[in-house]
Amino acid sequence: MRSPLGIGGGFVGVIGAIGLIVAGVSAFIAVPAGMALAGLVGVIAHMAGAGPKQAIAARDAEIARAASEKLEQAEAGRNALSHMRIADPEVSSAVQLVVQSAGAYLEACRKENTHDPLADDAIAQARDLVDIYLKEQDEASTEKRYGLEDQDPFVDAKQRVVGGLKDKALVLRERRIQIDGGLPPVDQLSVREELK
């Protein structure tokens, strides 16, 4: 009864029952007649295919809404990465690779009106990796400044983070290829020209 079809049928039934009561028919007869009318409207609409079409349209709208929300989250993660300033050129380059790959993935998603949970997760994980790296750099800087001993050494932090970021960029590239077919721009233009 939550669908527009169900609400419409219920509305027709209520109006029918009220009309019968106003016309002088007993409420004991008018209410069941209104309910029967609502049921009849539902049966006719179902036989005409309105119910399944409406259900499919509602499901498609829900999928599109969920995809849009996921893309907004992924875009926010990409933007956060793009604004991070990292002194080390190798780490900074790996972050920019993720940002660029995420941008291409998001563009493909917008064109195809979809998203990929693996790619969305790769963006979130890349952000986590950078946060971990920056936290380790802050701790190391504090320990060095005050002559403290490193209580929790992060062995090969830079190499591990760079490797992780490159892995995330690769996932984003692979998922983008799955979405848009991975054609280079020149081939995409050729396909569009042929379709005209």
C-alpha positions as CSV (number, residue, x, y, z in Angstrom):
1,M,0.0,0.0,0.0
2,R,3.1,2.2,0.1
3,S,3.4,2.4,-3.7
4,P,1.7,5.2,-5.7
5,L,-0.5,2.5,-7.3
6,G,-1.6,1.2,-3.9
7,I,-2.2,4.7,-2.5
8,G,-4.2,5.6,-5.7
9,G,-6.3,2.4,-5.4
10,G,-6.9,3.1,-1.7
11,F,-7.9,6.7,-2.5
12,V,-10.3,5.6,-5.1
13,G,-11.9,3.1,-2.6
14,V,-12.2,5.8,0.1
15,I,-13.8,8.3,-2.4
16,G,-16.1,5.6,-3.7
17,A,-17.2,4.7,-0.1
18,I,-17.8,8.3,0.8
19,G,-19.7,8.8,-2.4
20,L,-22.0,5.9,-1.6
21,I,-22.6,7.2,1.9
22,V,-23.4,10.7,0.6
23,A,-25.8,9.1,-1.9
24,G,-27.6,7.5,1.1
25,V,-26.2,4.0,1.0
26,S,-25.6,2.4,4.5
27,A,-22.0,2.6,5.8
28,F,-22.2,-1.2,6.3
29,I,-22.5,-1.6,2.5
30,A,-20.5,1.5,1.4
31,V,-17.3,0.6,3.2
32,P,-17.0,-3.0,1.8
33,A,-18.0,-1.7,-1.6
34,G,-15.2,1.0,-1.4
35,M,-12.7,-1.8,-0.4
36,A,-13.8,-3.9,-3.3
37,L,-13.4,-0.9,-5.6
38,A,-9.9,-0.4,-4.4
39,G,-9.1,-4.0,-4.9
40,L,-10.6,-3.9,-8.4
41,V,-8.4,-0.9,-9.3
42,G,-5.3,-2.8,-8.1
43,V,-6.3,-5.9,-10.1
44,I,-6.9,-3.9,-13.3
45,A,-3.6,-2.0,-12.9
46,H,-1.7,-5.2,-12.2
47,M,-3.2,-6.9,-15.3
48,A,-2.2,-3.8,-17.3
49,G,1.4,-4.3,-16.1
50,A,1.5,-1.1,-14.0
51,G,2.5,-2.8,-10.8
52,P,5.7,-4.6,-12.1
53,K,6.7,-1.5,-14.1
54,Q,6.3,0.7,-11.1
55,A,8.3,-1.8,-8.9
56,I,11.1,-1.8,-11.5
57,A,11.1,2.0,-11.7
58,A,11.2,2.2,-7.9
59,R,14.0,-0.3,-7.6
60,D,16.0,1.5,-10.4
61,A,15.5,4.8,-8.6
62,E,16.8,3.3,-5.3
63,I,19.8,1.8,-7.0
64,A,20.6,5.2,-8.7
65,R,20.2,7.0,-5.3
66,A,22.5,4.5,-3.5
67,A,25.1,4.8,-6.3
68,S,25.0,8.6,-6.1
69,E,25.6,8.5,-2.4
70,K,28.5,6.2,-2.8
71,L,30.0,8.4,-5.5
72,E,29.7,11.4,-3.3
73,Q,31.6,9.6,-0.6
74,A,34.3,8.5,-3.0
75,E,34.5,12.0,-4.4
76,A,35.0,13.4,-0.9
77,G,37.8,10.8,-0.3
78,R,39.5,11.8,-3.5
79,N,39.2,15.5,-2.7
80,A,40.7,14.9,0.8
81,L,43.6,13.1,-0.8
82,S,44.2,15.8,-3.4
83,H,44.5,18.4,-0.6
84,M,47.0,16.5,1.5
85,R,50.4,18.1,1.4
86,I,53.3,15.6,1.8
87,A,56.9,16.7,1.8
88,D,58.4,13.4,0.5
89,P,58.2,13.5,-3.3
90,E,57.9,9.7,-3.7
91,V,54.9,9.5,-1.3
92,S,53.4,12.6,-2.8
93,S,53.7,11.2,-6.3
94,A,52.0,8.0,-5.2
95,V,49.2,10.0,-3.7
96,Q,48.8,12.0,-6.9
97,L,48.6,8.7,-8.8
98,V,45.7,7.6,-6.6
99,V,44.0,11.0,-7.0
100,Q,44.4,10.8,-10.8
101,S,43.1,7.2,-11.0
102,A,40.2,8.0,-8.7
103,G,39.3,10.9,-10.9
104,A,39.2,8.7,-14.0
105,Y,37.2,6.1,-12.1
106,L,34.6,8.7,-10.9
107,E,34.3,10.2,-14.4
108,A,33.5,6.7,-15.8
109,C,31.0,6.1,-13.0
110,R,29.2,9.4,-13.8
111,K,29.0,8.5,-17.5
112,E,27.7,5.0,-16.8
113,N,25.6,6.0,-13.8
114,T,27.2,3.3,-11.6
115,H,29.8,2.7,-9.0
116,D,32.1,-0.1,-7.9
117,P,32.4,-1.0,-4.2
118,L,36.0,-2.3,-4.7
119,A,37.1,1.0,-6.2
120,D,35.2,3.0,-3.5
121,D,37.0,1.0,-0.9
122,A,40.3,1.5,-2.6
123,I,39.9,5.3,-2.3
124,A,39.0,5.0,1.4
125,Q,42.0,2.7,2.1
126,A,44.4,5.0,0.2
127,R,43.2,7.9,2.5
128,D,43.8,5.6,5.5
129,L,47.3,4.8,4.3
130,V,48.2,8.5,4.0
131,D,46.8,9.2,7.4
132,I,48.9,6.4,8.9
133,Y,52.0,7.7,7.1
134,L,51.4,11.3,8.3
135,K,50.8,10.2,11.8
136,E,54.0,8.2,11.8
137,Q,55.9,11.2,10.4
138,D,54.5,13.4,13.2
139,E,55.5,10.9,15.8
140,A,59.0,10.5,14.4
141,S,59.4,14.2,14.2
142,T,58.3,14.7,17.9
143,E,60.6,11.9,19.0
144,K,63.6,13.4,17.2
145,R,62.9,16.9,18.4
146,Y,62.8,15.8,22.1
147,G,65.4,13.0,21.8
148,L,62.9,10.3,22.6
149,E,63.4,6.6,21.8
150,D,61.0,5.3,19.1
151,Q,58.5,3.2,21.2
152,D,56.7,1.7,18.1
153,P,59.0,1.7,15.1
154,F,57.3,1.6,11.7
155,V,59.8,-0.3,9.6
156,D,60.0,0.7,6.0
157,A,57.0,3.1,6.4
158,K,57.6,5.0,3.3
159,Q,58.1,2.0,1.0
160,R,55.1,0.2,2.5
161,V,52.8,3.2,2.1
162,V,54.0,3.9,-1.5
163,G,53.5,0.3,-2.4
164,G,50.0,0.3,-0.8
165,L,49.1,3.5,-2.7
166,K,50.3,2.1,-6.0
167,D,48.2,-1.0,-5.3
168,K,45.1,1.2,-4.7
169,A,45.7,3.1,-7.9
170,L,45.9,-0.2,-9.8
171,V,42.6,-1.3,-8.3
172,L,41.0,2.0,-9.4
173,R,42.4,1.7,-12.9
174,E,41.2,-1.9,-13.2
175,R,37.7,-1.1,-11.9
176,R,37.5,1.9,-14.3
177,I,38.3,-0.3,-17.2
178,Q,35.5,-2.7,-16.1
179,I,33.1,0.2,-16.2
180,D,34.0,2.1,-19.4
181,G,35.8,-0.6,-21.3
182,G,39.2,1.0,-21.0
183,L,39.3,2.5,-24.5
184,P,41.9,5.2,-24.9
185,P,40.5,8.7,-25.7
186,V,41.3,8.4,-29.4
187,D,39.4,5.1,-29.7
188,Q,36.5,6.6,-27.7
189,L,36.3,9.5,-30.2
190,S,36.4,7.1,-33.1
191,V,33.5,5.1,-31.7
192,R,31.4,8.2,-31.2
193,E,32.2,9.4,-34.8
194,E,31.1,6.0,-36.2
195,L,27.8,6.1,-34.3
196,K,26.9,9.5,-35.8
